[in-house]
Amino acid sequence: MRKRQFLFIWIAIAVLVAAFALHAPVLAEEKTAQEKEEQAGEEAASKVGQGVIWLPRLSFPPSDPSKEAGYLPLFDRDISFEYLGLTFYLSWKRSLEITRKNSDFYLRLHGRLYLDFTDYFDDKNDLGSNGFGIRTFLIEADGRFNEQWLYRLSVGGLTSGGRFDGSEAFLDDAYVTYLGTKRAWLFGQFAEPFSLEQITSSLATTFMERALPNALVPGNNVGVGFCTNQKRWSLSAGIFGEDLASSKDTFDQGFGLTGRFVFRPERPDGKLYHLGVSFSHRLIRGGDPLLYRRRPESGLTNVRYVNTGEIFEGESVTRAGFEGAVAMGPLSLQAEYIKLFVSRESGYEDLDFDGWYAYVSWFPTGESRKYFPLEGIFGYPEVKSKWGAVELAARYSTLDLTDGTVLGGQERNITFGVNWYLSPRYRLMANYIWVFCDENANDDGTLLGDDSPRILQFRFQWRF
């Protein structure tokens, strides 16, 4: 664990060094203009005694530019602080943003907090304590070095069992992006391009937790990738190793290739059609075991009904995913199917697991899910009314982790959800889940199988 902590520190240092190295050419180009600007500022500065002092500038601009500044209280204003060519801007909409005069450089610091309340209606097994808990606390930094180089750094896992303690901290994203003329290149740790729901931000997912088949996706890992797009299609692919050292690390998972292709048919009626396919192949080295498991779509419980336990003698893992979505104004449909194959050494049988989900979403207030064609994902809806937007949704999901001698169990969930989008920063969520488990869904023999609990949960989502 000590080695992992040192690696964590060195990675953070490397990101800072890369930031300086990439920003240095921009600073050199701007040096002459900057010196002239600073000299002019000094000449115009206030004189105190025999010296010249360049005073910083503090202002309180309106949070809403359309309002008149002279009639606004402080809580309707932002804070702007300028000094030595840097502007520090603090606002409810932009969080803390640092920019530099005559430069494309900026740094934005922000984060997200999910506060959940759960009420478990147990059947045969105890799912945990009812009450409040912090599901997610994430600190994020993103920005731009110059016109072509962007960066992102986020630290997650700061909560454990619903409590903020930092024991499970890990680097979630840590990468730079180069924007070329026809494609973008990514270097570092980022989400492997696999599954529509997986690469959709948790800030914008329709339900509090991603569906059961998410247990089969590769997640965030270190790699090199690219993405390109045309009018009706987009392609993302990359070569990936493991995630950066953290408490999530359990086994050596080798390296592999992952890609995702999205096609958007043109429709004259204005409806949105999304079709996608994902593929991933990973070689396993070192003889370390594999493990697949999933919570019952509730983030504060440690129970995982479907659990393969450790699978030994794996040589490679191959994944295939198929996704589709249709959006017709306030109504939308989305579905995915994911298949995973485990190839094992001679003398051991190969395995395959699969899962799928489908859901419907409807905005009775008239809004619609926002779609980003370049990435091929859905985002946070545009909130137009001061009363916010309301979304109703229903989902069916299933995951089967039983094959051959591996009795990981099968689980089926039915979920009803309500979302109230108060603003781009605040959302209230409610989910009610029916859980149905077969006799093998016993958390690798630690629980009673054939369980059918019910779960009621709420969330306050804050993007700060």
N, C-alpha and C positions, 0 to 999 in steps of 0.2 A: 504493500500500500504506500510506503514511503517513496518508492521509485515512481509510482503513478503520480503522487503529489508533485514531485520534482518535475516530471514530464509536463504536467499541467502548467506549472510556473514557466517553464522554458517555452511552451507553445504561446503563452500570453506575451512573453518578451519578444518572441519572433514576430508576432503580429504587429507589435509596436515598432520594431525595427523596420519591418516591411512598409509600414505607414510612412516612416520618415524617409526611407529610400525612394519610395515612389513619389513622395511629395517634394523631394529636394529639387528635381529639375524644374518644377513649377515655380518654386521659390526663387530659383536662380533667374528665371525669365522675368519675374516680377520685381527683382531687386531694385533696378533703376527707378521704375515708376514708384515703388514703395518709398525709396529714400527721398524722392522729390516730394511726395505727399507728406511724409513725416516732417520734412524741413519746413514746408508751408504751414503745417500745423503748429510747429514750435514758434514760428514767427508771429502767428496769430494768437498764441496762448496768453494767458494772464501773467503779468509780471509781479512777483512777490520779492521785495527787497532788491538785491542785486542779481538774482537768478531768474531763469525762465522756467516755468513749470507747464507741462502739457497736461491739462486737466482731462480726466475721463468724462464721458458723457453718459448721463443716466436719464432715461425717458420712460414714460408710461403710455404707449400707444393703445388705442382701443382694440379690444379683442375682435370686434366686428368692425372692419374698415368703413362700412357704410354709415356708422354712427358718428356723431360729433363728439370730439374728445372733451370739450369743455363742460359737458353735462353728464359725464359718466362717473360713477363711484369706482373705487380702486378694484373691487372684485370683478368689474367688467373690463379691466385693462390687462395688458401684458407688461412685462418688464424687459426693457432693452438697455444693455450696458455695453458701451463701446470704449475700447482702449487698445492702443498700439496696433491699430488696423484690424483688431478682432472684434466681433460683435457677439455678445452672449444674449440670446433671446429666450425668455422663459414665458410659456403660455400654456393654457389648457389644451389648445389644439395641436401645438407643435412640440410640446414638452420642452426640454432644454436643447437648444440648437446653437451651435457655434459656427460662425462663418468668417471668412477673411475677405477684406476688400480686394476688388480686382482679381478675384480668384474663383475657380469652380469648387474649391474645397469647402466641405461642411461636415460637421459631426452632430448627430442627433442622438441624445440619450433618452431612453424611455423604457417601458416595461409593461408587464401585465400581471394582474392578480385575480385569481378565481377563488371566491369564497363559497363553499358548498354547504348545504344542509341535507342530511340523509335520514330517512326513516325506513328501516329494514323490517319487513314482515316475514320473519323466518318461518321455514317449514321444518326441515330436519336438522339443519346446520345453523350455527351462529355466524352471521355475516359481519358482526362487529357492533360497536356502540353507535347509537343514534346521536345526532347532534351536528354541530358545526365543525368544519375543518377546512384548512387551506389546501385546495387541490393543486394549484399551480402558482408559483411566484417566479417570474422570469425577468431578468435584467438584460436589456438589449442596447446595442450601439450600432448604428449604421450611418453611412454617409458616402462621400465621394472625395477621392484624392484630386482628381482632375476630370477632364471631360470623358475620358475613356476608362478610368479605373475607379471601381466602387468597392465597398467593403461592408462586412457585417460580422458582428460578434455578439453572441448571446449566451448567458449562463443560466441553466435551468436546474431542476432537481433540488431546489432549496427547501423543499418540504418533504416530510416523511410521516406517513400515517396521518395526514391532515394537520401536522404541526410544522411550524417554521423552525427548523433547527440547522439547516445547511448540511446535514450528514450525507445526503445523497447528491451533492452538487456535482455538476458535470458541464462541460462545454457542449451546448446544443448546436449552434452554428458558429463557425470560425473560418471565413473564406473571403477571398477577393474575387472580383469579377472584372474581366476585360471586355469592353464593348467594341467589337469589330464592326466592319461595314455590313457583313451579311450574317454574322453569328456572334454569340457571346460565349466566353470561356470562363469557367469557374475553377478555382484552385483552393483546396482546403477541405474542411468538413461541412457538408451540406446534405440535404435530403436526396437520397437516390431517386431518380425519376421513375417512380413506380406507384400506381394506384392514384386515382383522382382524389379520394377522401384523405389519403395519407399526406399528400403534398399540399392540400388545402390547409391554410392556417387554422389553428384551433379557435382563433378569434371569430372565424366565419363559419365553422361547421354548424350544421343544422341542429345536431343533438349534443348533449353535454359530453358524451364520449363517442369516439369512433366505433364503428360496428365490429362485431366479433371477428370477421376475417382479417382485421388489421393485425392479428397475431402472426400472419404469414408474410408480411411485407418486410423489406430489408431495413428501413429506417435511415438515420443519419450516419454517414461514415466518411472517412477521409478519402479524397479522390480528386481526379481531374475530369471535368465534364464540359460539354458544350450544348448549346441549344440554338436552333435556327427555326425560322417560320416563314411561311408564305401566306397568301390570302386565305386559303382554306385548309391549311395543315401546318402542323408544327412537329418538330423532332427534338428530343433530348436524349443524351446518352453519356456514359462515362465509365471509367475504370476506378474501382473502389477497393480499399482495404478495410480496416476496422475503424471503430470510432476512437476518438482520442481518449487516453487513459482516464478512467473515472470509476466510480463505484458501480457503474452499470456493467463493467467488464467482468465476464465470468470465464469465457473460453476463447481460444484462438479460433477465429472464424475465417481465416484465409483471405483471399481476394477474388474479385470477380468483375463481370461486365453487366451493366444494367442500361436499358433503354426504354423509351416510351414514345409512341407515335399517336398523334391526335388528328382526326379529320373532322372538319366542320362543313357539312353539306350546305350549299346555298339554297335558301328557301324564299320565294317571293312573298309569302304570307307573313314574314317577319318573325316567325318562330325560330327558336334556337335549337339546333340538333348537334349533339356532341357524341362522337364515337372515338374510342381509344383502345389501344392494346399496349401492354407492358411485358417485358421479358427480362429475366435476370438469371445469370449462371455464375455460381461461385464455387471455387475449389477450396476444400477444407484441408488444412495442413496440421501437422503436429499430433494427430490422433485425438484431439479434444472432442468431447461429446457435443451434441446439438440438443436444444431445448426449446419447446414451443408451448405456450400457455397463454391464458387470457382471463381477465376479470370479467364479471357479468355486466359490463358496460356501466359500472359504477366505480369512480376513482378512489373512494375513501375506504373500500374494503380490501383486505389482503387475501380474500378467498379467490381462488382460480379453479373453478369447477373443471374446465377442460385443461388438461396438463399431460403432456407426453412423458414427463420425466426425462432423464438423460438418455439420449440415443447415441450409442457408441459405434465406432468403425465406419463413420460417414466419410465418403470421398468427395462428394459434390452435392450442391443443392441447386435445383433449377426451379424457377418460379415463372408462371404465366398468369397474366391478368387481363380481363376484358371489362370495359367500362362503357356506360352510355348514359346520356342525360337529354331531356327535352324540357325546354322552358317556353311557356306560352303566357306571357305577361305575369300575373301573380301566381300562376299554377306551374309547378315543375315536378318532374319525375327524375329519379337517379337510381342506378343499379350498378353493381360490380360482382364479378365472379373471379376468384383467385384459386389457383391450383399450385401446390408445392410438391416436388419430387425429391426424395433423398436417395442418392445412389450410394450403396455401401460396398465394403470390401467383399471379396469372394467368400462364400460360406455364410453370409448374412443376407437376408432378404431385403430388397429395396422397398421403400415406403412411399406413400403419397397421401397427402391431406388436402382438404379443400374447404371452401366456405363462400357464402355469397350474402348479399343484402339487397334490399330494394326499399325505396321510400318515396312518399309523396309529400309535397310542401305547398302551402297555399297562404297568401297574404290577404286576409279579408279587408285590410286597409288600402289595398290597391298597389303596393310596391311590388318589386320583383327581385329575384336574386341577381346580383351583379356578376357579370361574366368577363373574365380577362382572356381574350383570344390568344395573346402571345404566349401565355403560360398554360392555357387550356385548363383553367381552374375557375371556381366560383369564389367570390369575395363577399365582404360585408355589404349589405344593401344600402342604398342611398336613402337616408331618413329625411323626408321633406316636411313632415308635419311637426309642430312643436309638441304634439302628444306622442310622437314616435311611431314606429311601425310594429304591427303584430303579425306573427307567423304561427300557423298551425301545421303540425307534421305528424306522420305515422310511419313506422319502419318495422320491417321484418328482417331478421338476420339469423344466420346459422353458421356453425363451425363444427367440422368433424375431424377429430384428431385420433381416430381409431383406425388402425390398419395392421394386419398381421398380428404379431405378438405385442405390438404397442397399443395399449388400451387407454388412450388419452381421453376418450369420451366424446359425446356429441351434445351440443347445447343449442337451443333455439330461443330467441328472444323476440317479444313483441313490445314496441315502445311507442308511447304517445307523448308528443312534446308541444310546448307552447313557448315562444320567444317574444319578448317585448324589447325592441331596439329603441332605447330611450334617446340615444345620440350616437355619434361615431365612437364615443368612449365608454358608454355604459350599456349593458344589456342584462336583462333578467331572464332566467331560463327555468323551466320546470319539465321534468320527465317522470313518467310512470312506466315501469318495466315489469312485464310478466316473464319470468325465467322458467324454462323447461329443460331439465337435464335427464339424460338416460342413466342407466345403472353404472356405466363406466366413467361418468363425469364426477369423479370423487377426489379431485386435486391430488392425483398420483397416490391414491390409497389413504389419504389423511382425512377424508370426509365420507359421509354417507351418500351413496349415489341415488339416482331417481328423485332428486330434490326439485321443488317448485316454489321458490320464494317470490315475493313481490317487493319492489323497490320504489319508493317515492323520494325524489331528490330535487333540490332547487339550487340555483347558482346566481350569485352576483358577480358579474364580469366587469372589471375595470381596466381600461387601457390608459396608463398614465405616462 
